[in-house]
Amino acid sequence: MKAAYIHEPGPVDSIVYGDLPMPEPTGSQVLVRVEAASVNPVDTYIRSGMIAMELPTPFVVGCDLAGTVEAVGPDASRFQVGDRVWGTNQGLLGRQGTCAEFAAVDQHWLYATPNNVSDEDAAAVALVAITAHLGLCRDAKLQAGETLFVNGGSGGVGSAVVQMAKCLGARVVTTAGSEAKCEVCRQLGADLAINYKTEDVSAAISTFAPEGVNVWWETLREPDFERTVEHLALRGRMVLMAGRDARPPFPVGPFYVKGCQLLGFAMFMATPEEQQAAADDINRWLTEGSLCARIDRVLPLSETAAAHRLQEESTVGQSGVLAGKIVIRP
């Protein structure tokens, strides 16, 4: 089969597009014919060695996938040949990735794809939507009527947070780097979209939410805790899911006096049961059309290295070149 893989962590040019043996499903694994994969910042961190993990050799890159069940292992019982499925949490913790024509995935990391949802859309929302659900529902416990702020509402995780918060009945404030991206955020459901390049973000938040923000979702790698704590409401919650190397100052006094909570998490550490609960809601919202994929571009499997380069430029280089996910088609 064709695959995009590395022999050891390294730069973008270490990604090889070539032939690998087709995996055989064992135990409770399911063999999926991959119709779509997608690229996330964490994929580039693992490939580069920024996040050190034990990897199989060769290692197929990628976390997300959507496709069709081709075969099932002897202990697999949830899916049958021909079923359409989507999933994430691959390419992590010793598991092979998804940028290949086929992937062997344990059944507890897979979910049925709704009939009216394309493989491209399912792959594009996989990691970002489960991440958003875990942070909003399991951790921050966002309630209807509360106000949420998220940095970067047109990006991968940000756009999922905006839509999901609206599904949960919250008022949503977000930022974006251009008027066009602000308009995208409004189309996704944001009640207020602030152009951080031309507007005073703090002033806009204060005007919209004078009593403060109940949940602040931080997507930036270097959070400004002084600004965040200033805008948090009493018993506000701040969610962190990026910035592995960040060491910013933290205003302890104002934070605890307000009775706030700081919630950090990594999606790939969530249990199968927690991710299944997220997937159940995601599938319902996808079916209803209240949750939609934000896809920036679709590239062939042979251009996986180019996709990683674009993702790094946008995330680490902060170019903002991407407005959504890169989807890979084998």
PAZAPA-4460 file (N, C-alpha, C; in steps of 0.05 Angstrom, whole numbers, plus 32768, in hexadecimal, padded with zeros to 4 digits):
% residues 330
    n_x    n_y    n_z   ca_x   ca_y   ca_z    c_x    c_y    c_z   seq   type   mol
   8011   7FE8   8000   8000   8000   8000   8011   8019   8000     1      M     A
   8007   802F   7FF6   8015   8049   7FF8   8011   8055   8013     2      K     A
   8025   8063   801D   8024   806F   8038   8038   8086   8039     3      A     A
   8033   8098   804C   8046   80AE   8053   8051   80A7   806E     4      A     A
   806B   80A3   8070   8077   8098   8088   8093   80A4   808C     5      Y     A
   809E   809F   80A5   80B9   80A7   80AB   80C7   8090   80B7     6      I     A
   80E2   8090   80B6   80F2   807C   80C3   80FB   8085   80DE     7      H     A
   80FD   809F   80E3   8103   80AA   80FD   80FA   80C7   80FD     8      E     A
   80F5   80D3   8115   80EC   80EE   8116   80FF   8101   8108     9      P     A
   80F4   8115   80FB   8105   8128   80ED   80F5   813E   80DF    10      G     A
   8102   814D   80CD   80F4   8163   80BF   80E0   8158   80AB    11      P     A
   80D2   816B   809F   80BD   8164   808B   80C8   8151   8076    12      V     A
   80E1   8156   806D   80EC   8146   8058   80F1   8129   805F    13      D     A
   80EE   8123   8079   80F2   8107   8081   80D9   80F6   807B    14      S     A
   80C3   8102   8073   80AB   80F3   806B   80B0   80E6   8050    15      I     A
   80AC   80CC   804F   80AF   80BC   8036   8093   80B5   802C    16      V     A
   808F   80B8   8012   8076   80AE   8005   807E   8095   7FF6    17      Y     A
   8074   807E   7FFE   807D   8065   7FF1   806B   804E   7FF9    18      G     A
   8076   8036   7FF5   8066   801D   7FF9   806E   8011   8014    19      D     A
   8059   8008   8022   805D   7FF9   803B   804A   7FE0   803A    20      L     A
   8050   7FCB   8049   803E   7FB4   8049   8023   7FBC   8055    21      P     A
   800D   7FB1   804A   7FF3   7FB6   8055   7FF1   7FAA   8071    22      M     A
   7FE6   7FB9   8084   7FE4   7FAE   809F   7FCF   7F98   80A1    23      P     A
   7FD3   7F86   80B3   7FBF   7F70   80B8   7FB1   7F76   80D3    24      E     A
   7F97   7F77   80D3   7F89   7F7C   80EC   7F8B   7F64   80FF    25      P     A
   7F93   7F6A   8118   7F95   7F55   812C   7F83   7F5C   8143    26      T     A
   7F7C   7F48   8154   7F6C   7F4E   816C   7F53   7F5C   8165    27      G     A
   7F4F   7F73   8172   7F37   7F83   816D   7F3B   7F9A   8159    28      S     A
   7F50   7F97   8149   7F55   7FAB   8134   7F42   7FA8   811D    29      Q     A
   7F3F   7FBF   810F   7F2F   7FC0   80F6   7F41   7FCB   80E0    30      V     A
   7F42   7FBE   80C9   7F51   7FC9   80B2   7F3F   7FDC   80A3    31      L     A
   7F48   7FF5   80A1   7F39   800A   8094   7F46   8012   807A    32      V     A
   7F37   8012   8065   7F40   801E   804C   7F3D   803C   804F    33      R     A
   7F53   804A   8051   7F52   8067   8057   7F4A   8077   803F    34      V     A
   7F34   8085   8042   7F2A   8097   802D   7F33   80B4   8031    35      E     A
   7F38   80BB   804B   7F41   80D6   8052   7F50   80D5   806C    36      A     A
   7F65   80E4   806E   7F73   80E9   8087   7F75   8107   808A    37      A     A
   7F7F   8111   80A0   7F83   812E   80A2   7F9B   8134   80B3    38      S     A
   7FA4   814D   80B2   7FBD   8155   80BF   7FB7   8167   80D6    39      V     A
   7FC4   8161   80ED   7FC2   8171   8105   7FDD   817B   810E    40      N     A
   7FDE   8191   811E   7FF8   8199   8128   8007   8183   8136    41      P     A
   7FF9   8172   8146   8007   815D   8155   8015   814A   8142    42      V     A
   800B   8146   812A   8018   8134   8116   8034   813F   8110    43      D     A
   8037   8159   810E   8051   8165   8107   8064   8163   811F    44      T     A
   8058   8166   8138   8069   8164   8150   8075   8148   8153    45      Y     A
   8065   8134   814E   806E   8118   8150   8082   8112   813A    46      I     A
   807C   811A   8122   808E   8115   810B   80AA   8122   810F    47      R     A
   80AA   813A   811B   80C3   8149   811E   80D2   8141   8137    48      S     A
   80C5   8132   8149   80D2   812B   8162   80CD   813F   8179    49      G     A
   80BE   8154   8173   80B8   8168   8188   80A9   815B   819F    50      M     A
   8097   8148   8199   808B   8137   81AD   8098   811B   81AA    51      I     A
   80A6   8113   81BF   80B5   80FA   81BD   80A2   80E3   81C4    52      A     A
   809E   80D1   81B1   808E   80B9   81B5   809C   80A1   81A9    53      M     A
   8098   808A   81B5   80A2   8072   81A9   8092   806C   8190    54      E     A
   80A0   806A   8179   8092   8066   815F   809A   804C   8152    55      L     A
   8088   803F   8145   808F   8028   8135   80A0   8031   811D    56      P     A
   80B0   801F   8112   80C1   8025   80FB   80BB   8012   80E4    57      T     A
   80B4   801C   80CC   80AF   8039   80C6   8095   8041   80D3    58      P     A
   8092   805C   80D6   807A   8067   80E4   8069   8077   80D0    59      F     A
   8050   806F   80CD   803D   807D   80BC   8033   8095   80CC    60      V     A
   8034   80AD   80C0   802B   80C5   80CE   800D   80C8   80CD    61      V     A
   8002   80D8   80DF   7FE5   80DE   80DE   7FD5   80D3   80F5    62      G     A
   7FC1   80E3   80FF   7FB0   80DA   8115   7F94   80D3   810B    63      C     A
   7F89   80E2   80F8   7F6D   80E0   80F1   7F69   80D0   80D8    64      D     A
   7F51   80C3   80D6   7F4A   80B5   80BD   7F2C   80B2   80BB    65      L     A
   7F24   80AD   80A2   7F09   80A4   809D   7F0A   8092   8084    66      A     A
   7EF9   807E   8084   7EFA   806B   806E   7EE6   8055   8071    67      G     A
   7EED   803E   8066   7EDB   8027   8065   7EE9   800E   8070    68      T     A
   7EDA   7FFF   8080   7EE5   7FE6   808C   7EEB   7FD2   8076    69      V     A
   7F04   7FC9   8074   7F0C   7FB6   8060   7F0D   7F99   806B    70      E     A
   7F14   7F97   8085   7F16   7F7D   8093   7F15   7F82   80B1    71      A     A
   7F0F   7F6D   80C0   7F0F   7F70   80DD   7F1F   7F5A   80EA    72      V     A
   7F2C   7F61   8101   7F3B   7F4D   8110   7F29   7F39   811D    73      G     A
   7F35   7F23   8128   7F25   7F0D   8134   7F15   7F16   814C    74      P     A
   7F1D   7F2B   815A   7F0E   7F33   8172   7EFE   7F4D   816E    75      D     A
   7EFD   7F56   8155   7EEE   7F6F   814F   7ED1   7F69   814A    76      A     A
   7EBF   7F78   8158   7EA3   7F71   8156   7E91   7F8A   8150    77      S     A
   7E9D   7FA2   8151   7E8D   7FBA   814F   7E86   7FC1   8132    78      R     A
   7E97   7FB9   811F   7E93   7FC1   8103   7E95   7FA9   80F1    79      F     A
   7E89   7FAC   80D9   7E89   7F98   80C5   7E96   7FA3   80AB    80      Q     A
   7E9F   7F90   809A   7EAB   7F99   8081   7E96   7FA9   8071    81      V     A
   7E9F   7FC0   8067   7E8E   7FD2   8058   7E84   7FEA   8069    82      G     A
   7E86   7FE8   8083   7E7E   7FFF   8094   7E90   8017   808F    83      D     A
   7E84   802F   808F   7E93   8047   808E   7E9A   8050   80AB    84      R     A
   7EB3   8057   80B0   7EBC   805F   80CB   7ECE   8077   80CA    85      V     A
   7ED0   8084   80E1   7EE4   809A   80E4   7EF1   8096   8100    86      W     A
   7F08   80A3   8103   7F15   80A0   811D   7F2D   80B3   811E    87      G     A
   7F39   80B3   8136   7F52   80C2   813B   7F62   80B3   8150    88      T     A
   7F75   80C1   815C   7F87   80B6   8171   7F9A   80A1   8166    89      N     A
   7F9E   80A1   814C   7FB3   808F   8140   7FCD   809F   813E    90      Q     A
   7FE2   8090   8137   7FFC   809E   8135   8007   80A8   814F    91      G     A
   7FFD   809D   8165   8004   80A6   8180   8009   808E   8192    92      L     A
   801A   8091   81A5   801F   807C   81BA   8024   8061   81AE    93      L     A
   8034   8060   8199   803C   8047   818C   802A   803D   8177    94      G     A
   8013   804B   8172   8001   8042   815D   8009   804E   8142    95      R     A
   8006   803E   812D   800B   8047   8112   7FF8   805D   810A    96      Q     A
   8000   806E   80F8   7FF0   8085   80EF   7FDD   807E   80D8    97      G     A
   7FD2   8093   80CC   7FBC   808F   80B9   7FC1   8099   809D    98      T     A
   7FD7   80A6   8097   7FDD   80B0   807C   7FE7   8099   806B    99      C     A
   7FD4   8087   8064   7FDA   8070   8055   7FC0   8066   8047   100      A     A
   7FC3   8053   8035   7FAB   8049   8028   7F9B   8037   803A   101      E     A
   7FA8   802A   804E   7F9A   8019   8062   7FA6   801E   807D   102      F     A
   7F95   801A   8092   7F9E   801D   80AD   7F8F   8008   80BE   103      A     A
   7F9E   7FFB   80D0   7F93   7FE8   80E3   7F8F   7FF7   80FE   104      A     A
   7F75   7FFA   8106   7F6E   800B   811D   7F5E   7FFA   8130   105      V     A
   7F64   7FFC   814A   7F53   7FEE   815E   7F37   7FF9   815D   106      D     A
   7F24   7FE8   815F   7F08   7FF0   815B   7EFE   8005   816F   107      Q     A
   7F0B   8007   8186   7F01   801A   819A   7F0A   8037   8193   108      H     A
   7F1A   803B   817E   7F21   8056   8175   7F12   805D   815B   109      W     A
   7EFE   804D   8154   7EEF   8052   813B   7ED1   8057   8141   110      L     A
   7EC5   8067   8130   7EA9   806E   8133   7E9B   806D   8118   111      Y     A
   7E81   8066   8118   7E72   8065   80FF   7E70   8080   80F2   112      A     A
   7E74   8082   80D8   7E71   809B   80CA   7E54   809F   80C2   113      T     A
   7E48   80B5   80C9   7E2C   80BA   80C1   7E29   80BA   80A3   114      P     A
   7E12   80B0   8099   7E0D   80AD   807C   7E11   80C7   806D   115      N     A
   7E09   80DE   8079   7E0A   80F7   806A   7E24   8106   806E   116      N     A
   7E38   80F9   8079   7E52   8106   807E   7E67   80FA   806C   117      V     A
   7E77   810B   805E   7E8B   8101   804C   7EA4   80F7   805D   118      S     A
   7EB4   80E7   8050   7ECC   80DE   805D   7EDF   80F5   8062   119      D     A
   7EE1   8108   8050   7EF2   811F   8054   7EE9   812F   806C   120      E     A
   7ECF   8133   806F   7EC5   8143   8086   7ECA   8133   80A0   121      D     A
   7EC5   8119   80A0   7EC9   8109   80B8   7EE6   8109   80C1   122      A     A
   7EF9   8106   80AE   7F15   8107   80B5   7F1D   8123   80C0   123      A     A
   7F12   8137   80B4   7F1A   8153   80BB   7F11   815A   80D7   124      A     A
   7EFA   814F   80E0   7EF0   8157   80FB   7EFB   8144   8111   125      V     A
   7F06   812E   810A   7F0C   8119   811D   7F1A   8122   8136   126      A     A
   7F33   8129   8134   7F43   8131   814C   7F39   814B   8157   127      L     A
   7F33   815F   8146   7F2C   8179   8151   7F11   8179   815F   128      V     A
   7EFE   8169   8155   7EE4   8169   8162   7EE5   8159   817C   129      A     A
   7EF3   8143   817D   7EF5   8135   8196   7F04   8146   81AA   130      I     A
   7F19   8154   81A1   7F27   8166   81B3   7F14   817B   81BE   131      T     A
   7F04   8188   81AD   7EF1   819C   81B6   7EDD   8191   81CA   132      A     A
   7ED3   8179   81C4   7EBF   816D   81D6   7ECA   8167   81F1   133      H     A
   7EE2   815B   81F2   7EEE   8155   820C   7EF2   816E   821C   134      L     A
   7EFD   8183   8210   7F02   819C   821E   7EE9   81AA   8228   135      G     A
   7ED4   81AB   8216   7EBC   81B9   821D   7EA9   81AA   822F   136      L     A
   7EA6   8190   822A   7E92   8180   8238   7E9E   8172   8251   137      C     A
   7EB2   8162   824D   7EBE   8153   8263   7ECB   8165   8277   138      R     A
   7EDB   8179   826D   7EEC   8188   827F   7EDF   81A3   8288   139      D     A
   7ED9   81B5   8275   7ECE   81CF   827C   7EB1   81CE   8284   140      A     A
   7EA3   81B9   827B   7E86   81B6   8281   7E77   81CF   8279   141      K     A
   7E7B   81D8   8260   7E6D   81EF   8256   7E4F   81EC   8257   142      L     A
   7E41   8200   8260   7E24   81FF   8264   7E16   8213   8250   143      Q     A
   7DFE   820C   8249   7DEE   821E   8239   7DEB   8239   8246   144      A     A
   7DEE   824F   8237   7DEC   826A   8242   7E06   8275   824B   145      G     A
   7E1B   8265   824D   7E35   826F   8255   7E43   827C   823D   146      E     A
   7E58   828C   8243   7E68   8299   822E   7E83   828B   822B   147      T     A
   7E8A   8285   8213   7EA4   8278   820D   7EB4   828A   81FB   148      L     A
   7ECE   828B   8200   7EE1   8299   81EE   7EF5   8284   81E4   149      F     A
   7EFB   8285   81CA   7F0F   8273   81BE   7F20   8283   81AB   150      V     A
   7F3B   8281   81AE   7F4D   828E   819C   7F4D   827E   8182   151      N     A
   7F4B   828C   816B   7F4E   8280   8151   7F37   826E   8149   152      G     A
   7F1F   827A   8146   7F07   826A   8140   7F05   8260   8124   153      G     A
   7F17   8266   8112   7F15   825C   80F7   7F28   8244   80F2   154      S     A
   7F39   823E   8106   7F4C   8228   8103   7F40   820D   8109   155      G     A
   7F51   81F9   810B   7F48   81DD   810E   7F38   81D9   8128   156      G     A
   7F46   81DB   813F   7F39   81D7   8158   7F26   81EE   815E   157      V     A
   7F2E   8207   8158   7F1E   821E   815D   7F03   821D   8150   158      G     A
   7F01   8215   8137   7EE8   8213   8129   7ED6   81FE   8135   159      S     A
   7EE2   81E8   813F   7ED2   81D3   814C   7EC7   81DD   8167   160      A     A
   7ED8   81EC   8176   7ECF   81F7   818F   7EB8   820B   818B   161      V     A
   7EBA   821C   8177   7EA5   8230   8172   7E8A   8221   816D   162      V     A
   7E8B   820E   815A   7E72   8200   8153   7E67   81F0   816A   163      Q     A
   7E79   81E2   8178   7E6F   81D0   818E   7E64   81E1   81A5   164      M     A
   7E71   81F8   81AB   7E66   8209   81C0   7E4A   8213   81B9   165      A     A
   7E46   8219   819F   7E2B   8221   8197   7E17   820A   8199   166      K     A
   7E20   81F1   8193   7E0F   81DA   8196   7E07   81D7   81B3   167      C     A
   7E18   81DF   81C6   7E13   81DC   81E2   7E04   81F4   81EE   168      L     A
   7DFE   8208   81DD   7DEE   821F   81E5   7DFD   8236   81F1   169      G     A
   7E17   8238   81EC   7E27   824E   81F7   7E28   8266   81E4   170      A     A
   7E2F   827D   81F0   7E35   8295   81E0   7E53   8293   81DA   171      R     A
   7E5B   8299   81C1   7E77   8294   81B9   7E84   82AD   81AE   172      V     A
   7E9B   82B3   81BA   7EAD   82C8   81B0   7EC6   82BC   81A6   173      V     A
   7ED0   82C5   818F   7EE9   82BA   8184   7EF9   82CF   8176   174      T     A
   7F11   82C8   816E   7F22   82DA   815F   7F2B   82CD   8145   175      T     A
   7F33   82DE   8132   7F3E   82D5   8119   7F4F   82EB   810E   176      A     A
   7F61   82E4   80FA   7F75   82F7   80F0   7F6D   8306   80D8   177      G     A
   7F55   8304   80CE   7F4C   8314   80B7   7F2E   8316   80B8   178      S     A
   7F23   8329   80A9   7F06   832C   80A8   7EF9   8314   809B   179      E     A
   7F07   8308   8087   7EFC   82F0   807A   7EFA   82D9   808E   180      A     A
   7F0F   82D6   809F   7F0E   82C0   80B3   7EFA   82C6   80C9   181      K     A
   7EF6   82E0   80CF   7EE1   82E8   80E3   7EC5   82E0   80D8   182      C     A
   7EC2   82E4   80BE   7EA8   82DD   80B2   7EA4   82BF   80B3   183      E     A
   7EB9   82AF   80AF   7EB7   8292   80B1   7EAE   828B   80CE   184      V     A
   7EBA   8298   80E2   7EB2   8293   80FE   7E95   8299   8103   185      C     A
   7E8B   82AF   80F7   7E6F   82B6   80FB   7E5D   82A1   80ED   186      R     A
   7E66   8297   80D6   7E57   8282   80C8   7E56   8268   80D8   187      Q     A
   7E6B   8263   80E8   7E6C   824B   80F8   7E5B   824E   8111   188      L     A
   7E52   8267   8117   7E41   826B   812E   7E4A   827F   8143   189      G     A
   7E63   828A   8140   7E6D   829C   8154   7E5B   82B5   8157   190      A     A
   7E55   82BC   816F   7E45   82D4   8174   7E55   82EE   8171   191      D     A
   7E6F   82EC   8176   7E82   8302   8172   7E9C   82F7   8167   192      L     A
   7EA5   8301   8150   7EBF   82FA   8145   7ED0   8314   8143   193      A     A
   7EE7   8313   8150   7EF8   832B   8153   7F11   8328   8141   194      I     A
   7F16   833B   8131   7F2F   833B   8121   7F45   8345   8132   195      N     A
   7F57   8332   813B   7F6B   833A   814E   7F81   834B   8142   196      Y     A
   7F82   834E   8128   7F96   835F   811B   7F8D   837C   8119   197      K     A
   7F73   8381   811B   7F69   839C   8118   7F58   83A6   812F   198      T     A
   7F50   8394   8141   7F3F   839B   8157   7F4C   8397   8172   199      E     A
   7F42   83A5   8187   7F4B   83A1   81A2   7F3C   8389   81AE   200      D     A
   7F49   8372   81AF   7F3C   8359   81B8   7F31   835C   81D4   201      V     A
   7F41   8366   81E6   7F38   8368   8202   7F20   837A   8205   202      S     A
   7F20   8390   81F7   7F09   83A3   81F9   7EF0   8396   81ED   203      A     A
   7EF3   8387   81D7   7EDC   837A   81CB   7ED0   8364   81DD   204      A     A
   7EE2   8355   81EA   7ED8   8340   81FD   7EC9   834D   8214   205      I     A
   7ED5   8363   821F   7EC8   8370   8236   7EAD   837B   8230   206      S     A
   7EAA   8386   8217   7E91   8391   820F   7E7C   837B   820C   207      T     A
   7E84   8365   8200   7E72   834F   81FA   7E6A   8340   8214   208      F     A
   7E7E   833C   8225   7E7A   832C   823E   7E84   833C   8256   209      A     A
   7E75   8351   825F   7E7E   8361   8275   7E81   8352   828F   210      P     A
   7E73   833C   8293   7E75   832C   82AB   7E8B   8317   82A9   211      E     A
   7E98   8316   8292   7EAE   8303   828E   7EA6   82EB   827D   212      G     A
   7EBA   82DC   8276   7EB7   82C4   8265   7EB7   82AC   8277   213      V     A
   7EA4   829A   8273   7EA2   8282   8284   7EB7   826D   827D   214      N     A
   7EBC   826A   8262   7ED0   8256   8259   7EE2   8264   8245   215      V     A
   7EFC   8263   824A   7F10   826E   8237   7F1F   8256   822C   216      W     A
   7F1C   8252   8212   7F2A   823C   8204   7F43   8247   81F7   217      W     A
   7F5A   823F   81FF   7F73   824A   81F5   7F80   8237   81E0   218      E     A
   7F83   8241   81C8   7F90   8232   81B3   7FAD   823B   81AE   219      T     A
   7FB4   8253   81B9   7FCF   825D   81B4   7FE4   824E   81C4   220      L     A
   7FFB   824B   81B8   8011   823D   81C5   801D   824C   81DC   221      R     A
   801A   8266   81DC   8025   8277   81F2   800E   8287   81FE   222      E     A
   7FFF   827D   8211   7FE8   828B   821C   7FF0   82A4   822B   223      P     A
   7FDE   82B8   822A   7FE1   82D0   8239   7FCE   82CD   8251   224      D     A
   7FD8   82C2   8267   7FC7   82BD   827E   7FBD   82D6   828B   225      F     A
   7FCD   82EC   828B   7FC4   8305   8296   7FAA   830E   8289   226      E     A
   7FA9   830E   826E   7F92   8316   825F   7F7A   8303   8265   227      R     A
   7F80   82E9   8264   7F6B   82D5   8268   7F5E   82D8   8283   228      T     A
   7F6E   82D9   8298   7F62   82DA   82B3   7F52   82F4   82B7   229      V     A
   7F5B   8309   82AA   7F4C   8323   82AC   7F30   831F   82A1   230      E     A
   7F2D   830F   828C   7F13   830C   827E   7F02   82F5   8289   231      H     A
   7F0E   82E3   8299   7EFE   82CD   82A4   7EE9   82D7   82B8   232      L     A
   7ED2   82CB   82B7   7EBD   82D1   82CA   7EC3   82C2   82E4   233      A     A
   7EB3   82C8   82F9   7EB6   82B9   8311   7EB1   829B   830B   234      L     A
   7EC2   828A   8315   7EC2   826D   8311   7EC5   8267   82F3   235      R     A
   7ED3   8277   82E5   7ED9   8272   82C9   7EED   825B   82C5   236      G     A
   7EEC   824F   82AE   7EFE   8239   82A8   7F0F   823F   828F   237      R     A
   7F29   8239   8291   7F3A   823D   827A   7F44   8221   8271   238      M     A
   7F42   821C   8257   7F4A   8202   824B   7F64   8206   823C   239      V     A
   7F78   81F5   8242   7F92   81F6   8234   7F95   81DC   8225   240      L     A
   7F9E   81DE   820B   7FA2   81C5   81FB   7FBA   81C9   81E8   241      M     A
   7FCB   81DD   81ED   7FE2   81E2   81DC   7FF8   81F0   81EC   242      A     A
   8010   81F2   81E0   8025   8200   81EE   8036   81EF   8200   243      G     A
   803E   81D8   81F6   804D   81C4   8206   8066   81D0   8213   244      R     A
   8073   81E3   8205   808C   81EF   820F   8088   820A   821C   245      D     A
   806F   8213   821E   8069   822E   8227   806D   8230   8246   246      A     A
   8078   8246   824F   807D   824B   826B   8076   8268   8272   247      R     A
   805D   8271   826C   8056   828D   8271   8051   8293   828E   248      P     A
   8053   82AD   8297   804C   82B4   82B2   802E   82AF   82B7   249      P     A
   8027   82AA   82D0   800B   82A4   82D7   8003   82B5   82EF   250      F     A
   7FEC   82C4   82ED   7FE2   82D5   8303   7FD3   82C5   8317   251      P     A
   7FE0   82B9   832A   7FD4   82A6   833D   7FBE   82B4   834D   252      V     A
   7FC4   82CB   8358   7FB0   82D9   836A   7F95   82DE   835D   253      G     A
   7F94   82ED   8347   7F7A   82F2   833A   7F6C   82D8   8331   254      P     A
   7F7B   82C4   832A   7F6F   82AB   8321   7F60   829D   8338   255      F     A
   7F6D   8299   834F   7F60   828A   8363   7F4A   829A   8372   256      Y     A
   7F4E   82B4   8373   7F3A   82C5   8380   7F1F   82C3   8371   257      V     A
   7F20   82C1   8356   7F08   82BE   8346   7EFD   82A1   8347   258      K     A
   7F0C   828F   8353   7F03   8273   8355   7F04   8265   833A   259      G     A
   7F18   826C   832A   7F1A   8261   830E   7F27   8245   830E   260      C     A
   7F24   8238   82F7   7F31   821E   82F3   7F41   821F   82DA   261      Q     A
   7F58   8211   82DB   7F6A   820E   82C4   7F6A   81F0   82BC   262      L     A
   7F61   81EB   82A3   7F5D   81CF   829A   7F6F   81CA   8282   263      L     A
   7F82   81B8   8286   7F93   81B0   826F   7F8F   8193   8268   264      G     A
   7F91   818C   824E   7F8D   8171   8246   7F9A   816C   822B   265      F     A
   7FA0   8153   8226   7FA9   8149   820C   7F95   8134   8203   266      A     A
   7F8A   8139   81EB   7F74   8127   81E1   7F7C   810A   81E1   267      M     A
   7F95   8104   81DA   7F9D   80E8   81D6   7F9F   80D9   81F1   268      F     A
   7F9D   80E7   8207   7F9D   80DA   8221   7F81   80D3   822B   269      M     A
   7F6D   80DB   821C   7F51   80D4   8224   7F4C   80B7   821F   270      A     A
   7F3B   80AB   822F   7F35   808F   822D   7F23   8089   8215   271      T     A
   7F22   8070   820B   7F0F   806A   81F5   7EF3   8071   81FC   272      P     A
   7EEB   806D   8215   7ECF   8073   821D   7ECA   8091   821B   273      E     A
   7EDD   80A1   8224   7ED9   80BE   8222   7ED8   80C7   8205   274      E     A
   7EE8   80BC   81F4   7EE8   80C4   81D8   7ECF   80B9   81CA   275      Q     A
   7EC5   80A2   81D2   7EAC   8098   81C6   7E95   80AA   81CD   276      Q     A
   7E94   80B4   81E6   7E7E   80C6   81EE   7E80   80E0   81DD   277      A     A
   7E98   80E9   81D8   7E9B   8101   81C7   7E92   80FB   81AA   278      A     A
   7E9A   80E4   81A0   7E93   80DC   8184   7E74   80DA   8181   279      A     A
   7E67   80D0   8195   7E49   80CD   8193   7E3C   80E9   818E   280      D     A
   7E45   80FD   819E   7E3A   8118   819A   7E42   8123   817F   281      D     A
   7E5C   811F   8178   7E66   8129   815E   7E56   811E   8147   282      I     A
   7E51   8104   8147   7E41   80F8   8132   7E25   8104   8130   283      N     A
   7E19   8109   8147   7DFE   8115   8147   7DFF   8131   813B   284      R     A
   7E13   8141   8143   7E14   815C   8139   7E1C   815D   811B   285      W     A
   7E2E   814A   8113   7E34   8148   80F6   7E1B   8142   80E6   286      L     A
   7E0C   812F   80F0   7DF3   8127   80E1   7DE0   813E   80DF   287      T     A
   7DDD   814D   80F5   7DCB   8164   80F5   7DD5   817C   80E4   288      E     A
   7DEF   817C   80DF   7DFB   8192   80D1   7E03   81AA   80E3   289      G     A
   7E01   81A6   80FD   7E09   81BB   8110   7E27   81BB   8115   290      S     A
   7E35   81A6   810C   7E52   81A5   810E   7E5C   819E   80F2   291      L     A
   7E6E   81AF   80E7   7E78   81AC   80CC   7E97   81AD   80CC   292      C     A
   7EA3   819F   80BA   7EC0   819F   80B7   7EC9   81BA   80AB   293      A     A
   7EE0   81C3   80B5   7EEE   81DA   80A9   7F06   81CF   809A   294      R     A
   7F04   81CD   8080   7F1A   81C2   8070   7F27   81D8   8060   295      I     A
   7F41   81DC   8063   7F4F   81F0   8054   7F56   81E7   8038   296      D     A
   7F60   81CE   8037   7F67   81C2   801D   7F6A   81A4   801F   297      R     A
   7F68   8197   8007   7F6B   817A   8005   7F83   8174   7FF4   298      V     A
   7F95   8163   7FFE   7FAD   815C   7FF0   7FAF   813E   7FED   299      L     A
   7FBC   8134   7FD8   7FC0   8117   7FD5   7FD4   810D   7FE9   300      P     A
   7FD3   80F3   7FEE   7FE5   80E6   8001   8002   80EB   7FF9   301      L     A
   8008   80ED   7FE0   8024   80F1   7FD7   802F   810D   7FE0   302      S     A
   801D   811F   7FE8   8025   813A   7FF1   8023   813E   800F   303      E     A
   8025   8128   801E   8023   8129   803B   803A   813B   8046   304      T     A
   8052   8139   803B   8067   814A   8045   8061   8168   8041   305      A     A
   8055   816F   802A   804D   818B   8026   8038   8193   803A   306      A     A
   8026   8181   8040   8011   8187   8054   801D   818C   8070   307      A     A
   8031   817C   8078   803F   8181   8091   804D   819C   8091   308      H     A
   8059   81A3   807A   8067   81BD   8079   8053   81D4   807C   309      R     A
   803C   81D2   806F   8028   81E7   8072   801E   81E9   808F   310      L     A
   801A   81D1   809C   8010   81D1   80B7   8024   81DE   80CA   311      Q     A
   803E   81D7   80C7   8052   81E3   80D7   8054   8201   80D4   312      E     A
   8053   820A   80BB   8054   8227   80B6   803D   8235   80C3   313      E     A
   8025   8229   80C3   800E   8236   80CF   800E   8235   80ED   314      S     A
   8017   821E   80F9   8015   821B   8116   802E   8225   8124   315      T     A
   8045   8219   811E   805E   8221   812B   8068   823C   8121   316      V     A
   8067   8240   8106   806F   8259   80FA   805B   826F   80FD   317      G     A
   8042   8268   8106   802D   827C   810B   8027   828D   80F2   318      Q     A
   8028   8280   80DB   8022   828F   80C2   8005   8293   80BE   319      S     A
   7FF4   8281   80CB   7FD7   8283   80C7   7FCE   827C   80AB   320      G     A
   7FDF   826E   809C   7FD9   8268   8080   7FC1   8256   807D   321      V     A
   7FBC   8246   8092   7FA6   8232   8090   7F8D   823D   809F   322      L     A
   7F76   8239   8092   7F5C   8240   809F   7F4B   8227   809F   323      A     A
   7F55   8213   80AF   7F47   81F9   80B0   7F5B   81E3   80AC   324      G     A
   7F51   81CB   80A8   7F62   81B3   80A7   7F6C   81AD   808B   325      K     A
   7F83   81A0   808A   7F8C   8193   8071   7F83   8176   8072   326      I     A
   7F75   816E   805D   7F6C   8152   805A   7F7E   8144   8045   327      V     A
   7F86   812C   804B   7F96   811C   803A   7F85   8106   802E   328      I     A
   7F86   8103   8013   7F78   80EE   8005   7F8B   80D9   7FFA   329      R     A
   7F8A   80C0   8003   7F9C   80AB   7FF8   7F95   80A6   7FDA   330      P     A
***
